[in-house]
Amino acid sequence: MTREEAAAATAERFARQRQERVEDVEFLLDNRTDPDSIPGRLGMTHAALAKAMHRAGRPDLARPFWRASAHHNDTPGQCRFCGEPTSRAVRTACAGCRNYARNETINRRNVA
């Protein structure tokens, strides 16, 4: 397989995934699903889903998620491990827990 064929196959796969995501969002919105719960069902954040819908050429589907992401960014973030406040507005790991997790992963790789 040449580079051009590989690039074409990858582009086709991404286009198919993008179309499936658009169809999922349309279906969920048509069935009166709360826009706040849709990104969680699809494994994305509000902002990421809004960007994906905009890139897919569907700004009408992106609007509810832009509004929801603006609402969610007003709340302070907490570390998902220790509960300490974080600099980000999402529930992520604080610097201490992130470094601890990174060191644990490195230690597990060295032992195995």
N, C-alpha and C positions, 0 to 999 in steps of 0.2 A: 504494500500500500504506500503510495507516494504521500508527500506532505500535503499536497493539494487535496487528495482524496480524504486524508485524515481530517484536514481542516473542514472540508465540506460535510463529512459525517458528524463532526462535533457540532458544527453550526446547525445541522438538521436536528440533532438530539436536543440542543438547547432551545430551538424553536418549538419543538414538540413539548418540552417541559414547560415552556412559557405559556403555550396555548392551553395545556392541561391546568395550569395554575389559574389562568384567567377563567376557564370554565368552572373550576372549583369555587372561586370567589363569586362568580355570577350566580351559581346554584345556591350558595349559602345566603347571599343577599336576597335572592328571590324568595327564599323560604323564611324570610324575616329573622335570620340569625343576627344576634347582636354584633355589630362591628368590632366591639372590644374583644370578643371571644374568637373571632376568625383567625387572627395571626397565631394564636396559641394552637389552634387545631392544625394549622399548616406548618407549625414549627418555625415561625418567623416572628420578628418584631413588627410593630405597627409601621415604623419608618421603612423597614426593608420591604414590607409588602406594598406600601405606597409607591416606593421607587420601582418595584417590579411591575406594578400595574401601569405606571407612567411610561416605563421603557417598552412595555408591550403595546403602547399606543392607546391605552384606555384611561385617560385622566378622570373620566367619570367614575371609574371604580377606585381610583387612587384617593379621591377627596375624603371619604369617610375615615380612611386610615391616617391621612395627614392630620385631620382634626384630632383623632384619638391619640396620635403620637405626640402632638403638642400638649394635650392634657396629661399624658403620662410623664412627660419630661418635666413637669412642674413639681413632681414629688421627688424628694431626695432618695438616693439609692442606699441600699444596705448590702453588706457582705452576705452572701448566701451561706457562708459557713459560720461566722462568728456574730453576725448581726451589727457590726460596727458600721457607721456611716461611710460611704464611699464618695469619690469625686464624681462618679457617673450617676446618671439618673435611672439607670437600670439595676436590677438585682444581679450584681456580679461579685467577684471576690476582691477583697481589699488587698493592698500590696503585701501585707504579711502573710495572709493565707495563700495568695497567688505564688509567692516565693516558696512557701512550705510545700505546696502541691507540686511545683516544678522540681524541687529537690527530691521529694518522694518518688516522682516518676523517674528521675535520673538514677536514684539509688536502686529502684526495682529493675531498671534496664541493666545496671552493672552486675546485679546478683544473678539474673537469669542467663 
